[in-house]
């Protein structure tokens, strides 16, 4: 039991803390200057899938048309398959934007596949309809493509949390942590899986995504890595979106993402082969497999074994670990109680949001295993942006 306990503790520490520190140490020693050209302006197409986004689409259009890029080199393609509100009518009022619409709702993956058939530019950028992009985002992404080994470049996702809610605080903190990891991964070799809010690829590397795929952004970017190319990370290209309007809405989103994570792990088995590309396998296992599949299982196992070791009087160190875990979970419960209130102790949201994500992974695995999670995305209600100063 002691051996299992310490092995599990090591894996948990390595996954959540040690892996990032290891990458930072390696890149600090072996850092190489990236090949970039800030004067490189190739033709680019921006694809935006939008489903029933009438309430927000004007803000997205204004943001899209304000992106900085040389005239005539940036094309805009919005896909509104299945939309039943006035999203299409609003978009039709902007001749600068090409519109694709199909009355049937077949999911985001199917919409992107249709849109890619219309792309003739060498590079394509994907962005979600509820995300506002920094004006220089496209410029910052494409400057990396002068390196022929670069197959894709991801931007950074940031969360606007004007109301300082538990959901917003937890989501913003999570993405700050995830962004640090992605930057470290990109500096080391490659990221494996971009966020759909903002990422780009070489058009020739796009592989059609099956309609059953839940996390199309992750699969699209991971398949670029499967073809032997690097996927870089550019923090100066970023998109901002608001947090879910409530914990209930956030729960729906997290469960769907978790189900998609497990689906992707089984779909992208080739990335686990160290003989194909050792660095990609190392990063994929460390950043994805351990965090998505192994650690959620280890957390309750560690607690149960720790309790057994405590009862068997195996030593004071197990008392320290047991009460530390008990205190953490107590604070998580307390954070959950206060989450719906105007709580002032924000630090309580950290253990709560962590446990909230782990529980969502359990439910997500059940949805994946029972095939109860559809590839057709379910819209989540989000908070509104406040003002027009997101990038100031």
C-alpha positions in Angstrom: 0.0 0.0 0.0 2.8 2.4 0.8 4.4 1.8 -2.6 1.2 2.4 -4.4 0.6 5.5 -2.4 3.9 7.1 -3.2 3.8 6.2 -6.8 0.4 7.8 -7.1 1.6 10.9 -5.2 4.5 11.2 -7.6 2.3 10.9 -10.7 -0.2 13.5 -9.3 2.7 15.9 -8.5 4.3 15.4 -11.8 1.1 15.9 -13.8 -0.1 19.0 -12.1 3.1 20.7 -11.2 6.3 18.8 -12.0 5.8 18.5 -15.8 5.4 22.2 -16.2 8.5 22.9 -14.1 10.5 20.3 -16.1 9.6 21.9 -19.4 10.5 25.4 -18.0 13.9 24.0 -16.9 14.6 22.2 -20.2 13.6 25.2 -22.4 15.7 27.6 -20.2 18.7 25.5 -20.9 18.1 24.7 -24.6 16.1 27.7 -25.7 16.3 28.3 -29.4 15.1 31.5 -31.1 12.0 30.9 -33.2 12.0 31.7 -36.9 9.5 34.5 -37.4 8.9 37.2 -39.9 6.6 40.1 -38.8 6.5 41.3 -42.4 5.1 38.0 -43.8 1.5 38.6 -44.9 0.2 35.5 -46.9 -3.5 35.2 -47.9 -5.5 33.9 -45.0 -9.1 32.8 -44.5 -10.9 33.2 -41.2 -13.6 30.6 -40.5 -16.2 31.3 -37.9 -18.9 28.6 -37.2 -22.0 30.3 -35.7 -25.2 28.7 -34.5 -28.1 30.9 -33.4 -25.7 33.8 -32.4 -28.1 36.7 -33.3 -27.6 38.3 -29.9 -23.8 38.5 -30.3 -23.1 38.2 -34.0 -22.9 42.0 -34.6 -20.2 42.4 -32.0 -18.3 39.5 -33.5 -18.6 41.0 -37.0 -17.4 44.4 -35.9 -14.5 42.7 -34.1 -13.7 40.6 -37.2 -13.7 43.5 -39.6 -11.4 45.5 -37.3 -8.7 42.9 -37.5 -5.4 44.4 -38.7 -4.2 42.8 -41.9 -3.3 44.1 -45.4 -6.3 44.8 -47.6 -7.3 42.0 -49.9 -5.3 39.3 -48.1 -7.8 38.3 -45.3 -11.1 36.6 -46.2 -14.0 36.0 -43.9 -16.2 32.9 -44.0 -19.0 32.4 -41.5 -20.9 29.0 -41.4 -24.3 29.1 -39.8 -25.6 25.6 -40.4 -28.8 24.8 -38.6 -29.4 28.3 -37.3 -33.0 29.2 -36.9 -32.7 32.8 -35.6 -31.7 35.9 -37.6 -28.0 35.2 -37.6 -28.0 34.7 -41.4 -30.0 37.9 -42.0 -27.6 39.9 -40.0 -24.5 38.4 -41.8 -26.1 39.1 -45.2 -25.9 42.8 -44.4 -22.1 42.6 -44.6 -20.8 42.0 -48.2 -17.2 41.7 -46.9 -18.2 38.4 -45.3 -18.9 35.1 -47.2 -21.8 33.1 -45.7 -22.4 29.4 -45.8 -25.7 28.1 -44.6 -27.3 24.7 -44.5 -30.8 24.3 -42.9 -29.8 21.0 -41.3 -27.9 21.1 -38.0 -25.2 18.4 -38.3 -22.7 19.7 -35.8 -19.7 22.0 -35.8 -17.4 19.4 -37.3 -19.7 19.0 -40.4 -19.9 22.8 -40.7 -16.1 23.2 -40.7 -15.7 20.4 -43.2 -18.1 22.2 -45.6 -16.3 25.5 -45.0 -12.9 24.1 -45.7 -14.1 23.0 -49.2 -14.4 26.7 -50.0 -10.9 27.7 -48.7 -8.3 28.5 -51.4 -5.7 30.4 -49.2 -2.6 28.6 -47.9 -3.5 29.3 -44.3 -6.8 29.2 -42.4 -7.7 30.6 -39.0 -10.5 29.2 -36.9 -12.4 31.2 -34.3 -15.5 30.7 -32.2 -18.5 33.1 -32.7 -18.6 34.1 -29.1 -14.9 35.1 -29.0 -13.5 38.6 -29.6 -10.0 38.6 -31.1 -7.2 41.0 -30.4 -6.8 43.2 -33.6 -3.2 41.9 -34.3 -4.1 38.3 -33.8 -3.9 37.2 -37.4 -0.5 39.0 -37.9 0.9 37.3 -34.8 -0.2 33.9 -35.9 1.1 33.9 -39.5 4.5 35.3 -38.7 5.5 31.8 -37.6 4.8 30.1 -40.9 8.1 31.1 -42.6 9.4 28.0 -40.7 8.4 25.1 -42.9 8.2 22.8 -39.9 5.4 24.8 -38.4 2.0 23.2 -39.3 -0.2 25.2 -37.0 -0.1 28.1 -34.5 -2.5 28.5 -31.6 -3.5 31.7 -30.0 -4.3 32.2 -26.3 -7.7 32.0 -24.7 -8.6 34.5 -22.0 -11.6 34.8 -19.8 -13.4 38.1 -19.1 -14.9 38.0 -15.6 -16.5 41.4 -14.9 -18.8 40.0 -12.2 -16.0 38.1 -10.3 -18.2 35.0 -10.0 -17.1 31.6 -8.9 -17.4 30.3 -12.4 -15.5 33.2 -13.9 -12.8 33.1 -11.3 -12.3 29.4 -11.6 -12.3 29.4 -15.4 -10.0 32.4 -15.7 -7.5 30.8 -13.3 -7.7 27.5 -15.1 -6.9 29.1 -18.4 -4.0 31.1 -17.0 -2.5 27.8 -15.8 -3.3 26.1 -19.1 -1.8 29.0 -21.1 1.5 28.7 -19.1 1.6 25.0 -19.9 0.8 25.5 -23.6 3.6 28.1 -23.8 6.0 25.8 -22.2 5.0 23.0 -24.5 5.3 25.1 -27.6 8.8 26.3 -26.5 9.9 22.7 -25.8 8.6 21.3 -29.1 4.8 21.4 -29.8 1.4 21.8 -28.2 -0.9 18.8 -28.7 -4.4 20.2 -29.0 -5.4 23.9 -29.6 -8.4 25.6 -28.2 -11.1 26.5 -30.7 -11.4 30.1 -29.7 -8.3 30.9 -31.9 -5.9 28.7 -33.9 -4.5 28.4 -37.4 -3.1 25.7 -39.6 -1.7 25.2 -43.1 -4.7 24.5 -45.3 -3.0 21.5 -47.0 -2.7 19.7 -43.6 -6.4 19.8 -42.8 -8.0 16.4 -42.6 -11.9 16.2 -42.6 -13.3 15.6 -39.1 -15.8 12.9 -38.5 -19.3 14.2 -37.6 -19.2 12.3 -34.3 -16.2 14.2 -33.0 -16.9 16.3 -30.0 -13.7 18.3 -29.7 -13.1 19.2 -33.3 -10.5 21.8 -32.5 -8.4 19.3 -30.5 -8.6 16.7 -33.2 -7.8 19.1 -36.1 -4.7 20.4 -34.3 -3.5 17.0 -33.1 -3.7 15.6 -36.6 -1.3 18.3 -37.7 1.1 16.9 -35.2 0.5 13.3 -36.5 1.7 14.5 -39.9 5.1 15.4 -38.4 4.6 19.1 -38.0 5.0 21.3 -34.9 2.1 23.2 -33.5 3.3 26.5 -31.9 1.8 28.8 -29.3 1.6 32.5 -29.7 0.4 34.3 -26.5 0.3 37.7 -28.2 -2.5 36.4 -30.5 -5.4 36.0 -28.1 -9.2 35.8 -28.0 -11.5 36.8 -25.1 -14.7 35.2 -24.2 -17.0 35.5 -21.1 -17.6 32.7 -18.6 -20.7 30.7 -18.4 -23.7 32.5 -16.8 -24.1 29.9 -14.1 -22.5 26.8 -12.6 -25.2 24.7 -14.2 -24.3 26.0 -17.7 -20.6 25.5 -16.9 -21.3 21.9 -15.8 -22.9 21.1 -19.2 -19.8 22.5 -20.9 -17.3 20.7 -18.7 -19.0 17.3 -19.1 -19.2 17.7 -22.8 -15.5 18.6 -23.0 -14.6 15.7 -20.7 -16.4 13.2 -22.9 -14.6 14.7 -25.9 -11.3 14.3 -24.1 -11.8 10.6 -23.7 -13.0 10.2 -27.2 -9.9 12.0 -28.5 -7.6 9.8 -26.4 -8.9 6.6 -28.0 -9.0 8.2 -31.5 -5.5 9.6 -31.5 -3.7 6.4 -30.2 -0.8 7.0 -32.7 0.4 9.9 -30.6 1.2 7.5 -27.8 3.9 5.8 -29.9 7.3 7.0 -28.7 9.0 5.4 -31.7 7.0 7.6 -34.1 7.9 10.8 -32.4 9.3 10.6 -28.9 8.8 14.3 -28.0 5.2 14.3 -29.1 4.5 11.1 -27.2 6.2 12.5 -24.1 4.2 15.7 -24.2 0.9 14.0 -25.1 1.2 11.5 -22.2 2.3 14.1 -19.7 0.0 16.9 -20.6 -3.1 15.0 -21.7 -3.3 11.3 -20.9 -2.1 11.6 -17.3 -4.3 14.6 -16.6 -7.4 13.4 -18.3 -7.4 9.7 -17.6 -4.9 8.7 -14.9 -5.1 11.4 -12.2 -8.9 11.5 -11.8 -8.7 7.8 -10.9 -5.7 8.3 -8.6 -7.2 11.0 -6.5 -9.8 8.9 -4.7 -7.4 5.9 -4.6 -4.8 8.0 -2.8 -7.3 9.2 -0.2 -8.6 5.7 0.5 -5.1 4.2 0.8 -4.0 7.1 2.9 -6.9 6.4 5.3 -5.8 2.8 5.5 -2.2 3.7 6.2 -3.3 6.2 8.9 -5.4 3.5 10.6 -2.5 1.1 10.5 -0.3 3.7 12.2 2.3 3.7 9.4 3.9 7.0 10.4 3.3 10.7 10.9 3.8 11.5 7.3 0.6 9.8 6.4 -1.2 11.8 9.0 0.0 15.0 7.4 -1.1 13.8 3.9 -4.5 12.6 5.2 -5.4 15.8 7.0 -4.1 17.9 4.1 -6.4 16.1 1.7 -9.3 16.2 4.1 -8.8 20.0 4.6 -8.6 20.5 0.8 -11.9 18.6 0.2 -13.6 20.4 3.1 -12.6 23.7 1.5 -13.9 22.5 -1.8 -17.3 21.7 -0.2 -17.3 25.1 1.5 -16.4 26.8 -1.8 -19.3 25.0 -3.4 -21.7 26.3 -0.7 -20.5 29.8 -1.2 -20.2 29.6 -5.0 -23.8 30.8 -5.6 -23.4 33.7 -3.1 -21.5 36.9 -3.2 -18.5 35.3 -1.4 -15.5 37.4 -0.7 -13.1 34.5 0.0 -12.1 33.8 -3.6 -9.4 31.4 -2.6 -12.1 28.9 -1.7 -13.1 28.7 -5.4 -9.8 27.1 -6.3 -10.3 23.8 -4.5 -14.0 23.9 -5.4 -13.4 24.4 -9.1 -10.7 21.7 -9.1 -13.1 19.1 -7.6 -15.8 20.4 -9.9 -13.6 19.6 -12.9 -12.7 16.1 -11.6 -16.3 15.2 -11.1 -17.2 16.5 -14.6 -14.5 14.1 -15.9 -16.2 11.2 -14.2 -19.5 12.1 -15.8 -17.9 12.8 -19.1 -16.3 9.4 -19.1 -19.7 7.8 -18.5 -21.2 9.8 -21.4 -18.3 8.7 -23.6 -18.5 5.0 -22.6 -22.3 4.9 -23.0 -22.2 7.0 -26.2 -24.6 9.4 -24.8 -22.7 12.5 -25.8 -23.5 13.8 -29.2 -21.0 15.4 -31.5 -23.6 18.2 -32.1 -22.6 21.0 -29.7 -25.0 22.4 -27.1 -25.0 26.1 -26.7 -24.0 27.4 -23.3 -25.4 30.6 -22.0 -22.6 33.1 -21.3 -22.3 36.4 -19.6 -22.3 39.6 -21.6 -19.2 41.6 -22.4 -19.2 44.9 -20.6 -18.2 47.9 -22.7 -15.8 47.9 -25.6 -12.5 48.0 -23.7 -11.6 44.3 -23.7 -8.2 45.0 -25.4 -7.3 48.2 -23.6 
